[in-house]
Amino acid sequence: MVNLRVGIICGGPSMERGISLNSARSLLHHIQGDDLEVKSYYIDCQLNAFAISSSQLYSNTPADFDFKIESLAQGFHSLSDFMDHLVASVDIVFPVIHGSFGEDGTIQELLERSKIPFVGTRASECRKAFDKYEASLELERKGFVTVPSFLVKGGKRDETDLLRWFERNELDVKAGKVVVKPAKGGSSIGVSVGYGLTDSLEKASQIISEGIDDKALIEIFLEGGREFTVIVLDVGTGSNCNPVALIPTEIELQSHGGFDVTEKDAIFNFRRKYLPTQQVTYHTPPRFPIDVIKMIREEASQLFQHLGLSDFARIDGWYLPTPSSRMLCRRSEPGEVLFTDINLISGMEQTSFLFQQASTVGFSHSKILRSILQHSCSRIASLASYSVQSHSLPGRQKESLGREPDSKRSDVRKVFVIFGGDTSERQVSVMSGTNVWLNLHAFDDLDVAPFLLAPSAGSNLDGELSSRHIWSLPYSLVLRHTTEEIIAACAEAMEPERAALTSYLRKQVMNDLEESLRKQSCYTDFDVPDGLPVKYSLEDWIRLVKEAQATVFIAVHGGIGEDGTLQSLLEAEAIPYTGPGVMASNICMDKVATSLALKHLAEYGVLTIDKEVRRRHDLVHMPISDTWQDLITRLQCETLCVKPARDGCSTGVARLRCMEDLGIYVKALENHLIRIPPNRFSKAHGTIEMPNPPPDLLIFEPFVETDEIKVSSKSRCFTWEGRSRWVEVTVGVMGTRGSMHSLTPSVTVKESGDILSLEEKFQGGTGINITPPPASVISLDALDRCKQRIELIANALQLEGFSRIDAFVNADSGEVLVIEVNTVPGMTPSTVLVHQALAENPPMYPHQFFRKLLDLALGRSMVKNQLAV
């Protein structure tokens, strides 16, 4: 039978287009196989359509390629031409455009008119469900309890009607707390808390004036409410709808200190949704009474059916433990359940709610996405004969996903991916390790198991090695957002009552699903077993690795994962591992030692930045004016760059323009703040994530001025003034010791402030990396000389395997001014290393790139063993 041709459409005009790119990337990765022909398409801000290569889906954000897309992709003269192309080129479309154009029925109507089958809900039903106000009215008509709301339309500021609404709902006109959000849209963009009539109306007007939406919704803030979200799957046969809700997830907001962590900020906003921080924790299943969980599942399924939704959706809501005095309650026991938002195209990032909940009931990433695709095909007569559930990339059917590693199997090579730790980089490490783990499952000859390095118990960051622990993780627990959340979930999994609840709900949902799925001829069983975490001491884990004859893929950023400690432990037992060796790791972890090791390369065009090291204790207790004067005198500069001596991921990195800026920074260190909010310094800047606990040593450097690079997605414009002639780049290196190869450098573009933020580095859909640098910025000759110097740096530091070098490059001479060297660089889905690997000839896709790094580790081990003999 011929392969099913699937078209993925992403992008769109909304502010969620970056998230859409992430979803498309994940969808492509997890559904591709020898039975599918997958094609990728992109809609830009102006609704121009393009057929793009799959490699472009691995960009960090659409802005990476918007300005040059006409030279990279096949464009269509109109959306009508695009539809004609789809009719001839695909059998079914899987739209992953979040927000307007993608979830409001627009793309669905275009597809329907051209009679192109697609995954998801029909156009007319999308229009009703996407508008939160209209959906609320429809739900109320269907008998569901809804949150009282007030609609603000563009250009209208009817304070009289809003005043009546405040009074009717017993809200204080001056300080009553409400939630203000766009009437249409998702990803929590534009959502804020309003206080009183004037403030809430101003925030509603701001949503409209900023173009987020033409209507805004003001809702009662549900005091004491507990937020949840639940995925609903349609598992009916043919046109018969049979929705089954999975196990809901509770969303718990946390407060861990910092200028901005106040009650006013206590909402699930964009940053909390997509960046892994301790500001939010997810609980699957929720910590609700079991009859409430049952009610959520039942009513979510009913809602799905009442609104005529198709295939899958994510539904958000609130559980009120006690009936609110401001609500028209229909029930008082066991409490109210209200549904507030309907997400017609749920986010599909690797650790999204879709995959968290699906894995809890036995679906892998590939399985759940293919099941949704299969159900869509079953609704369409011309596609009903296709079977896409049971096929996948080699290696995904022998999942080692939810069990303790099997050391007795000899037909495959065992790989232990370790991530986590206790530095400020630990959350990025979870993202990196999860991505590596999922990518390496593409290979049939690998048995890949995930492990979390737990934070040390004491206050000392490094801790006693004898007290360190490592958790072996089942599939669903890997898909949590932070180390703390994973460890809490591990502890919960070991608690008898909590484990019994999870097991009961898992069986209940699986039975509900199987009742319908078994009637389908293409049905295959669930592919994620119900496993439990296993806790090891570090010593026992090393023994386990040795007995399993496994290769360790190190994804622990900072701390013992990057300073040579873990490498030394593995080398002592002749265990192969990825990345540089002990000495190189130790030198590169110390930014001062790195500079000293490269001083002799100045005559070859490799420069280093002067540094001054200060102890936190001295900074806190010395007069700020004295410290500032001493630093600018010694470094002979007017502005400073401050950074922790042994931290990365932009944590704690800031530009200080004056003595007052230094005082604010030192105060944040003294008070153990976990972040400095935007615009606290003398010039505008973004949020600065601070190391937690604060570092003992800090480095001060002259701030290196570079010319601002501006990239506009709307005008497809790229501008660079080029006055200073210095450009900031980041570049990966890979290979063997003494023969390291430089990948193509990427220009890093700061969207706000002077320092790349944590989001811009690691949050998919945020930040801009341009690979390769445009010739208008760095000529091919200068770029070639830059790469030669990067290789010189890598070989001088005795790097091997892979690393990432951050530097400033002179656009004319190719001279390199070294910022830092990362021996365990970020390996998240949107990492710049993936962009650079794809720029190689031939291109290396993520699973090939990570496999290459693994093979380099094994090759080094084999050479060492031969030399030992």
Helices and strands as residue ranges (DSSP letters): E 4-11, H 17-31, E 36-43, E 49-52, G 54-58, G 62-64, G 66-68, H 69-72, E 74-75, H 79-89, E 92-95, H 106-113, H 123-130, H 132-141, E 149-153, H 159-168, E 177-182, E 192-195, H 196-209, E 215-220, E 226-234, E 243-245, E 249-253, G 263-265, H 270-274, E 280-283, H 290-306, E 312-320, E 336-343, H 353-360, H 365-378, G 381-383, E 413-420, H 426-440, E 446-453, G 465-467, E 469-472, H 475-478, H 483-494, H 496-517, E 534-537, H 538-548, E 551-554, G 559-561, H 565-572, H 582-589, H 591-598, G 599-604, E 606-608, E 612-615, H 616-621, H 624-635, E 640-644, E 654-656, H 659-670, E 675-676, E 688-689, E 697-702, E 709-712, E 717-720, E 726-736, E 739-742, E 746-749, H 758-762, E 768-770, H 780-796, E 801-810, E 816-822, H 832-838, H 846-868
